[in-house]
Amino acid sequence: QEIPGLLSLMDLVVHTSYHEGGPRVLPQMLLMGKPVICYATGLAAELIRPGVNGEIVESLDSDSLIAAFRKVVVGYEKYRENCLRGIPQIAEECGEQRMIADTVSLYKKLLGSF
C-alpha cells in the first residue's frame, strides 16, 4: 500500500534488472509521468521511446547507464512533458483489462497448438 506514495516521490526511475520479462514499475512510472531508464529487456522496447519518455541502455556496462542517466537529467523537462502527454496511450496499452485480454488470448493460442 505504500508503494504508490514512494514511487510518487521519485523524479525518474533507473531500472537495472536485465533478466525480467515485464517489470510493472515501467508502466507505473510512465503513468505517473516519470521518465524511465532501463536495460533492453521485456517490456522496455514496447514502452520506452528513447529520447522521448526515457532511455533504453543496450549494453550492460555502467558507463552506458550513466550516459543515459545524464541525458535524461539534462533534458528532464522535455522527457517529463512527453511522459505526461503519453499517459493515455500507456493507460490503454498497460491497463488491467488489456493485460487480462492479452493473457487470455495467449493462453488460448497456446492451448490451441496442442
C-alpha positions as CSV (number, residue, x, y, z in Angstrom):
1,Q,0.0,0.0,0.0
2,E,3.0,2.3,0.5
3,I,4.5,1.7,-3.0
4,P,2.4,4.3,-4.9
5,G,3.4,7.0,-2.4
6,L,7.0,6.1,-2.6
7,L,7.0,6.0,-6.4
8,S,5.4,9.4,-6.5
9,L,8.4,10.8,-4.7
10,M,10.7,9.8,-7.5
11,D,11.5,12.1,-10.4
12,L,12.5,9.2,-12.7
13,V,13.3,5.5,-12.4
14,V,16.5,3.7,-13.3
15,H,15.6,0.1,-13.6
16,T,18.7,-2.0,-13.7
17,S,17.4,-5.5,-13.9
18,Y,18.4,-7.3,-17.1
19,H,16.6,-10.6,-16.6
20,E,12.9,-9.6,-16.2
21,G,10.1,-10.1,-18.6
22,G,7.5,-7.5,-17.7
23,P,8.6,-5.2,-14.9
24,R,5.4,-3.4,-13.7
25,V,7.4,-0.4,-12.5
26,L,8.0,0.7,-16.1
27,P,4.3,1.4,-16.9
28,Q,3.6,2.5,-13.4
29,M,6.2,5.3,-13.6
30,L,5.2,6.3,-17.1
31,L,1.6,6.5,-15.9
32,M,2.8,8.9,-13.2
33,G,4.5,11.0,-15.9
34,K,8.0,10.0,-14.9
35,P,10.8,9.1,-17.3
36,V,12.4,5.6,-17.3
37,I,15.9,4.5,-17.9
38,C,16.3,0.7,-18.2
39,Y,18.1,-2.1,-20.0
40,A,16.7,-3.6,-23.2
41,T,14.6,-6.3,-21.6
42,G,11.0,-7.4,-21.5
43,L,8.5,-4.6,-22.0
44,A,11.2,-1.9,-22.4
45,A,11.1,-1.9,-26.2
46,E,7.3,-1.7,-26.2
47,L,7.0,1.1,-23.7
48,I,10.2,3.2,-23.8
49,R,10.7,5.5,-26.7
50,P,14.4,6.6,-26.4
51,G,14.7,10.4,-26.4
52,V,11.0,10.8,-25.7
53,N,9.9,9.2,-22.4
54,G,13.1,7.6,-21.3
55,E,16.2,5.8,-22.5
56,I,17.0,2.1,-23.2
57,V,20.5,1.0,-22.4
58,E,21.6,-1.7,-24.9
59,S,24.9,-2.7,-23.2
60,L,25.2,-3.8,-19.6
61,D,28.1,-1.6,-18.7
62,S,27.8,1.1,-16.1
63,D,29.2,3.8,-18.5
64,S,26.3,3.3,-20.8
65,L,23.9,3.5,-17.9
66,I,25.5,6.7,-16.6
67,A,25.4,8.3,-20.0
68,A,21.7,7.5,-20.3
69,F,21.1,9.0,-16.8
70,R,22.9,12.2,-17.7
71,K,20.9,12.5,-20.9
72,V,17.6,12.3,-19.1
73,V,18.7,14.6,-16.3
74,V,19.9,17.3,-18.7
75,G,16.7,17.1,-20.8
76,Y,14.4,16.2,-17.9
77,E,11.7,18.8,-18.6
78,K,11.3,17.5,-22.2
79,Y,11.2,13.9,-21.1
80,R,8.7,14.7,-18.3
81,E,6.4,16.6,-20.7
82,N,6.5,13.7,-23.2
83,C,5.6,11.3,-20.4
84,L,2.7,13.4,-19.3
85,R,1.4,13.5,-22.9
86,G,1.8,9.8,-23.3
87,I,-0.2,8.8,-20.3
88,P,-3.4,8.0,-22.2
89,Q,-1.6,5.7,-24.6
90,I,0.3,3.9,-21.8
91,A,-3.0,3.5,-19.8
92,E,-4.6,1.8,-22.8
93,E,-1.7,-0.4,-23.6
94,C,-0.9,-1.4,-20.0
95,G,-4.3,-1.2,-18.3
96,E,-5.7,-4.1,-16.3
97,Q,-8.3,-5.0,-18.9
98,R,-5.8,-5.0,-21.7
99,M,-3.4,-7.1,-19.8
100,I,-6.1,-9.7,-18.9
101,A,-7.3,-9.8,-22.5
102,D,-3.7,-10.3,-23.8
103,T,-3.0,-13.1,-21.3
104,V,-6.3,-14.9,-22.1
105,S,-5.5,-14.6,-25.8
106,L,-2.0,-16.0,-25.3
107,Y,-3.3,-19.0,-23.3
108,K,-6.0,-19.7,-25.9
109,K,-3.3,-19.6,-28.6
110,L,-1.0,-21.9,-26.6
111,L,-3.8,-24.3,-25.7
112,G,-4.9,-24.4,-29.4
113,S,-1.5,-25.5,-30.5
114,F,-1.7,-28.9,-28.7
